[in-house]
Amino acid sequence: MHFNISLRVRAELEEPVSTWVTVPWFQHLRNVTVGPPENIWVTPGEGSLIIRLSPPFDIYDSTVTLQYYVHYWEKEKAGIQNVAGPFMTNSIVFNDLKPLRVYCLQVKVQLLWTTLNISRPGHLSNISCYETMADASTKLQQVILIAMGTFLLLLAMAGACLFLVLKYRDLVKYWFQSPPSNPVQIEEYLKDPAQPVLDALDKDSSPTEDAWDSVSVVVFPEKE
């Protein structure tokens, strides 16, 4: 890990061989290429994002640490990026984010060798986007808006129905009135024309229908 390594390299193709070439010396921690985290897990929360990641390689030296930086931005505002870090742990929590917003992020790892004060920046990970969940206040606002929207919709439908009924009330009255029907005696007569329906109608007629007031004739003597 701390040795300076120097290599000689040559190429061979059957009998022809090249001359030896000396590769510039390198040291593992000094010249290492730090890649992005191997795995990134993001769990959306209520106006927050919980990020868990694994380092690109294992570190066995107590004088070497890995620091994590997170680049994040709202998807609708791609030109405005925020950088958070350094984080010393591979579990990161972002709070105070806007609920129901899509955030995109990239993570990079930086190697810090404290003994020699050497820092090796890493490569950014691929862009991944996640939507935060609604918090309690946002859920309450949604419920209120849905209730108000439903009430206004029902009110508008009721107003439209009332307007149509008033405008076309004659037509509506015609549609909903009961169809005309024949009296019971006529229906019985149509079923059996031989039945004396007229006599039955005379018998069923109420005497009050044929009743009349008495009439008095008053004769005045003619004047001479």
C-alpha positions in Angstrom: 0.0 0.0 0.0 2.8 2.4 0.8 5.6 1.1 -1.5 6.7 2.9 -4.7 6.1 0.5 -7.5 8.1 0.7 -10.8 7.5 -1.6 -13.7 9.3 -2.5 -17.0 7.1 -3.5 -19.9 7.8 -5.0 -23.4 5.7 -6.6 -26.1 6.3 -9.9 -27.8 4.9 -11.3 -31.1 6.4 -14.8 -31.5 10.1 -14.1 -32.2 10.0 -10.3 -32.6 10.2 -8.5 -29.2 10.2 -4.8 -28.3 12.7 -3.1 -26.1 11.9 -2.7 -22.5 10.1 0.5 -21.4 10.1 1.7 -17.8 6.8 2.8 -16.5 6.9 5.8 -14.1 6.7 4.7 -10.5 3.4 4.9 -8.8 2.1 4.4 -5.3 -1.2 2.8 -4.5 -2.9 5.6 -2.4 -1.1 8.4 -4.2 -1.9 7.4 -7.7 -5.2 5.5 -7.3 -8.2 6.4 -9.5 -11.2 6.8 -7.3 -14.4 5.7 -9.0 -18.0 6.4 -8.0 -19.7 4.4 -5.3 -20.4 0.9 -6.3 -24.1 0.9 -5.2 -26.4 3.7 -4.3 -29.7 3.1 -2.6 -32.1 6.1 -2.2 -35.3 5.9 -0.1 -37.7 8.8 -0.5 -39.2 10.2 2.7 -41.6 13.0 3.7 -39.8 15.9 2.2 -36.5 14.0 2.5 -34.1 11.6 0.8 -32.2 8.8 2.6 -29.1 7.8 0.7 -27.0 4.7 1.5 -24.0 3.8 -0.6 -21.0 1.4 -0.6 -17.4 2.7 -1.2 -15.7 1.9 -4.5 -13.0 -0.1 -2.6 -12.1 -1.1 0.9 -9.6 0.8 3.0 -7.2 -1.0 5.4 -5.2 2.0 6.6 -6.4 4.1 9.5 -4.7 7.2 8.1 -6.8 7.1 5.0 -10.5 8.1 4.9 -13.2 8.3 2.3 -15.3 11.4 2.1 -18.6 11.6 0.2 -20.0 14.6 -1.7 -23.6 14.8 -3.1 -24.6 17.0 -6.0 -28.4 17.4 -6.0 -30.9 19.7 -7.7 -34.6 19.9 -8.6 -35.3 18.3 -11.9 -37.3 21.3 -13.1 -34.3 23.5 -12.2 -31.4 21.6 -13.7 -29.2 24.7 -13.9 -29.1 25.2 -10.1 -27.0 22.5 -8.4 -26.2 22.2 -4.7 -23.2 20.4 -3.3 -23.4 18.8 0.2 -20.5 17.4 2.0 -18.1 16.1 3.0 -19.9 13.2 4.7 -17.8 10.8 6.6 -20.3 8.0 6.7 -22.0 6.1 3.8 -25.5 6.9 5.2 -26.7 10.3 4.3 -30.1 12.0 5.1 -31.3 15.0 3.3 -34.1 16.9 5.2 -35.9 20.1 4.5 -36.6 19.2 0.9 -39.8 20.2 -0.9 -42.5 17.5 -0.8 -43.7 15.9 -4.0 -40.7 17.2 -6.0 -38.3 15.3 -8.2 -34.7 15.6 -7.2 -31.7 14.4 -9.2 -28.4 13.6 -7.6 -24.9 12.4 -8.2 -22.4 11.1 -5.6 -18.6 11.1 -5.7 -16.0 9.8 -3.3 -12.8 11.6 -2.3 -9.8 9.8 -0.8 -8.0 11.7 1.9 -4.6 10.6 3.1 -4.1 12.5 6.3 -0.5 11.5 6.9 0.8 13.1 3.7 -2.1 15.5 3.3 -2.9 14.0 -0.1 -6.4 14.3 -1.5 -7.6 12.2 -4.5 -11.0 13.4 -6.0 -13.2 10.7 -7.4 -15.6 10.4 -10.4 -19.2 11.3 -10.2 -21.8 8.6 -10.3 -24.6 8.4 -12.9 -27.5 10.8 -12.5 -30.5 9.3 -10.7 -33.8 11.0 -9.9 -36.3 10.4 -7.1 -39.6 12.0 -6.0 -40.0 13.0 -2.3 -43.1 12.0 -0.5 -45.8 14.4 0.8 -45.6 15.5 4.4 -48.5 15.8 6.8 -49.3 19.4 5.9 -49.2 18.7 2.2 -51.5 15.7 2.7 -54.0 17.9 4.6 -53.8 20.5 1.8 -54.5 17.8 -0.7 -57.5 16.5 1.2 -58.9 20.0 1.5 -58.3 20.7 -2.2 -59.9 17.5 -3.2 -62.9 18.1 -1.0 -63.4 21.6 -2.2 -63.0 20.5 -5.8 -65.6 17.8 -5.4 -68.0 20.2 -3.7 -67.6 22.9 -6.5 -68.0 20.2 -9.1 -71.2 18.9 -7.6 -72.4 22.5 -7.2 -71.7 23.3 -10.8 -73.5 20.1 -11.9 -76.5 21.0 -9.8 -76.6 24.5 -11.2 -76.4 23.2 -14.7 -79.2 20.7 -14.1 -81.4 23.5 -12.6 -80.7 25.7 -15.5 -81.6 23.0 -18.0 -84.8 22.2 -16.1 -85.9 25.8 -16.0 -85.1 26.3 -19.7 -86.8 23.2 -20.9 -89.4 22.7 -18.2 -92.2 22.0 -20.6 -90.2 19.3 -22.3 -89.1 17.8 -18.9 -92.7 17.9 -17.8 -93.8 16.1 -20.9 -91.1 13.4 -20.4 -91.9 12.7 -16.8 -95.7 12.9 -16.8 -97.6 9.6 -16.6 -99.2 8.4 -19.8 -103.0 8.8 -20.1 -105.1 5.8 -19.1 -108.7 4.7 -19.6 -111.1 4.5 -16.7 -111.6 1.1 -15.2 -115.1 0.7 -16.6 -113.9 1.4 -20.1 -111.1 -1.1 -19.7 -113.6 -3.7 -18.5 -115.8 -2.9 -21.5 -113.0 -3.3 -23.9 -112.2 -6.7 -22.5 -115.9 -7.8 -22.6 -118.1 -5.6 -24.8 -121.2 -7.7 -24.0 -121.0 -6.5 -20.4 -123.7 -3.8 -19.6 -121.2 -1.1 -18.7 -123.5 1.8 -19.2 -126.0 0.4 -16.6 -123.1 -0.1 -14.2 -122.0 3.5 -14.7 -125.6 4.7 -14.0 -125.7 2.6 -10.9 -122.3 3.7 -9.7 -123.0 7.4 -10.3 -123.3 9.3 -7.1 -126.7 11.0 -6.5 -124.8 14.1 -5.5 -123.8 14.5 -9.1 -127.4 14.7 -10.2 -128.6 16.8 -7.4 -129.8 20.3 -8.0 -131.0 23.2 -6.0 -134.7 23.9 -5.8 -136.0 26.7 -8.1 -138.8 29.0 -7.0 -140.7 31.1 -9.5 -141.7 34.4 -8.2 -144.5 36.2 -10.1 -144.8 39.9 -9.7 -148.2 41.5 -10.6 -148.1 43.7 -13.6 -148.5 47.3 -13.0 -151.5 49.0 -14.5 
